[in-house]
Amino acid sequence: FRVEIGGFMFDDTINGTAYGRKQTEFGYDTISETRVTRNLAAFGSVEFDATDRLTIGGELRIANDKIGTRPGASYRLGDLFAGVANPARIIAGDGAIRNATFNSILPRITIDYQANDDTLIYAVYSEGNAPGGFNGVTAPKTTFDEEKLKNYELGIKSRPLDGLTINVAGFFNQYSNQVLTSNFTTPAGAVNSFSDNIGDSEIYGLE
């Protein structure tokens, strides 16, 4: 038996910047919203040598993702633009206060069979995810849901001759809530992008 356990923490804040602010045909640039992301996860794996040639492994990851946005900073015109007609005017930052939580339990099962010293046959089943999130408040859809993936793989890794390696793998993926980025026109007339769940996909492959 071989056992591994661990934990993971990710905490990130991305702030909009005032660098490059300018006046355009759509008005004065605003400072983009602040995006916050926190991920906490615990994971573990167990691997068991059933025989001298057969190994069975199982892994599990339990995760909690918290995604949020906060309004971007406001600024006073006179602080960034010299000679404006109304230097005391305040330009409000983009965005809003929004929060979402995504919980996931992701397994992985692996079977390895060492047919001989130069040939390994393996099979894998695993699940993955990408948390959802938020688009701009003026987008056609202001939120998008979590993506999920189920993966099945069967393969052979071999070295039949010295200096010659042959690896073959076939796989099948079930992709749910696939996210695609599209464009839209903002109320001010500018072009921006947003993410949207477009449906499910099935992916077959051989390499």
Secondary structure, DSSP 8 states (H G I E B T S, - for coil): -EEEEEEEEEEEEE----TT--EETTEE-----EEEEEEEEEEEEEEEESSSSEEEEEEEEEEEEEEEEE----EEHHHHSTT-S-TT-EE--S---EEEEEEEEEEEEEEEEEEETTEEEEEEEEEEEE--EE--TTSS-SEE--EEEEEEEEEEEEEEETTEEEEEEEEEEEEEEEEEEEEEE-TTS-EEEEEEEEEEEEEEEE-
